[in-house]
Amino acid sequence: MVGTLASLYVEKTLRIGAVYKMEAPELISTSIPHYFIIVARDCDDNFLVLCSASKEARVHHIEVMGYDYSTLIFIKPDKKNGLSKDTYVNCNDYYPFSKQSLIKKCNEGLLIHTGDISFNHYDQIRTGIHNSFVNDLPSALLVHPEE
């Protein structure tokens, strides 16, 4: 997308619960596109959690790090969220992105909006974040638009 179109695209889709598929090798050490979900916003700052299709790898990570199993959330793909496979969200980590960095990724063809998660799935992720002893996102930012 070209500049203004990318900006409009991100502006239209940027909300809590939005699912983006994007390349982010600067964060996750792979250029393979992954799904990310926006869980919190604060002005220009957006906080995303990473989705993974590998349950075994996520469970292993949870065990090795000594995290609570309730911090691993399962989301089944559906037409609304646009996920392509059964997905596992590790609620112990989050990734900050400015609106401008999302627009830049979109402009470079590295980001697409695939859909939005349900309120139920958002609430499960929020509970997972609250159950994490390492995720420091403030509760005041973890508010779904349907609340």
C-alpha positions in Angstrom: 0.0 0.0 0.0 1.1 3.5 -0.6 1.6 6.0 2.3 -1.9 7.5 2.7 -3.7 4.2 2.0 -1.5 2.4 4.5 -2.3 5.1 7.1 -6.0 4.8 6.4 -5.9 1.0 6.5 -4.2 0.9 9.9 -6.4 3.7 11.3 -9.5 1.8 10.3 -8.4 -1.6 11.8 -6.4 -0.4 14.8 -8.4 -1.4 17.8 -8.3 -3.7 20.8 -8.9 -7.3 19.7 -7.6 -6.7 16.1 -5.6 -9.6 14.6 -2.7 -8.7 12.4 -0.5 -11.0 10.4 2.9 -9.5 10.0 6.6 -10.0 9.6 8.5 -8.8 12.7 12.0 -10.3 12.6 13.2 -7.4 14.8 11.1 -8.9 17.6 10.8 -12.7 17.1 14.0 -13.6 15.1 12.2 -15.0 12.1 10.9 -13.4 8.9 8.0 -15.8 8.7 4.8 -13.8 9.2 3.1 -14.4 12.6 -0.3 -13.4 14.0 -0.4 -10.7 16.7 -3.4 -9.5 18.7 -3.8 -6.0 20.0 -4.6 -6.3 23.7 -4.0 -2.7 24.9 -3.6 0.8 23.5 -2.3 4.0 25.1 -2.3 7.0 22.8 0.1 6.1 20.0 1.4 3.0 21.8 -0.2 -0.3 21.0 0.6 -3.5 22.9 0.3 -6.9 21.0 0.6 -10.5 22.0 2.1 -13.1 19.8 0.2 -16.1 18.5 1.8 -19.5 17.8 0.4 -22.6 16.2 3.0 -24.8 18.1 1.3 -25.9 21.3 4.3 -28.1 22.3 6.8 -25.2 22.0 4.5 -22.9 24.0 3.9 -25.5 26.7 7.6 -26.2 26.9 8.4 -22.5 27.2 5.8 -22.2 30.0 7.3 -25.1 31.9 10.9 -24.0 31.5 10.2 -20.5 32.6 8.0 -21.6 35.5 4.9 -19.7 34.3 1.4 -20.6 35.3 -0.4 -22.7 32.6 -3.3 -20.3 32.8 -1.1 -17.8 30.9 -1.3 -19.9 27.7 -4.6 -19.2 25.9 -6.1 -21.3 23.1 -8.0 -19.7 20.2 -9.7 -21.7 17.5 -9.7 -20.1 14.0 -13.0 -18.7 12.8 -14.3 -16.4 10.1 -14.2 -13.4 12.4 -10.6 -13.7 13.7 -9.0 -14.8 10.4 -6.6 -17.1 12.1 -5.5 -20.0 9.9 -4.7 -22.7 12.5 -5.4 -23.5 16.1 -3.5 -20.8 18.0 -1.8 -20.4 21.4 -1.2 -17.1 23.0 1.6 -16.7 25.5 0.3 -14.0 27.9 3.6 -13.6 29.6 5.1 -11.4 26.8 3.8 -8.4 24.9 5.3 -6.4 22.0 4.9 -2.6 21.8 4.3 -1.0 18.4 3.7 2.6 17.6 0.9 3.4 15.2 3.6 4.7 12.8 5.5 1.4 12.9 2.4 -0.5 12.0 1.7 1.9 9.1 5.3 1.5 8.0 4.9 -2.3 8.0 1.6 -2.0 6.1 3.2 0.3 3.6 6.0 -2.2 3.0 3.5 -5.1 2.5 4.5 -6.7 5.8 1.2 -6.4 7.7 -2.4 -7.3 7.0 -5.5 -7.2 9.3 -7.1 -10.7 9.3 -10.0 -10.0 11.7 -10.8 -9.5 15.3 -11.0 -11.9 18.3 -14.2 -12.3 20.2 -14.8 -10.6 23.6 -14.6 -14.1 25.2 -11.2 -14.7 23.8 -10.0 -11.2 24.7 -11.3 -11.8 28.3 -9.3 -15.1 28.4 -6.2 -13.3 27.3 -6.7 -10.5 29.8 -7.1 -13.1 32.6 -3.9 -14.8 31.3 -2.1 -11.4 31.5 -3.4 -10.9 35.0 -2.2 -14.4 36.0 1.3 -13.7 34.7 3.9 -12.6 37.2 6.1 -11.1 34.4 3.6 -9.2 32.2 3.4 -5.7 33.5 0.7 -4.2 31.3 -1.5 -2.0 33.5 -5.0 -3.3 34.1 -6.4 0.1 33.2 -5.3 -0.5 29.6 -6.8 -3.9 29.3 -10.3 -2.8 28.4 -12.3 -4.3 25.5 -14.5 -1.9 23.5 -17.6 -3.9 24.4 -17.2 -3.1 28.1 
